[in-house]
């Protein structure tokens, strides 16, 4: 039996069939995903928020450290409550340096002094920290040097709610590694784990903090901490 004249083509070409989904199937699948996302939003939005919040732990310590990178009155007010409860005698306020002199920026220092006065937290100690990327890590190193000079062996870090997990990781990788006990306290403000999706500003804040947390967790802390 002889091959047909065109049988040579099978050595170079072949024919196959493709199955494609219909537009109705694709539309239905997208609709199902949207419906499931909406129906489970109460669970996954809370889970995202909780991943940004530190493990709250408050106990008698040598000092209270106010995370003053985004100045907020409520942080100073919470520090006052902790100090009045006898949890720590000293309050530390990091303030970025204004120039190469190493002195705290005068405007930032004035804002910190005003917050301290309004909150009635009492005397605070201004700690100049460098504004060098990654800022949180280098600030923590400056605070570590101050703690070692002053013999501080334990601190309560008062941090904004959605920044607190990142702060906890950074301070435990620096101060904690040097033997300083790091405890975490949070200030909720106007949004919490259940209500952050109510406003665009809340969504923007959580998205920003989530990305920064991953940056520190996956790059800064594994590769920039010695």
Secondary structure, DSSP 8 states (H G I E B T S, - for coil): ----TTGGGGGT----------HHHHHHHHHHHHHHHHHTHHHHHHHHHHTTS--------SEEEE--TT--HHHHHHHHHHHHTTS-SEEEEEEEBSSTT--B-HHHHHHHHHHHHHHT----EEEEE---SSHHHHHHHHHHHHHHHHT--EEEEEEEGGGHHHHHHHHHHHTGGGT-EEEEEEE-TT--TTTGGGSHHHHHHHHHHHHHHHHIIIIIHHHH--
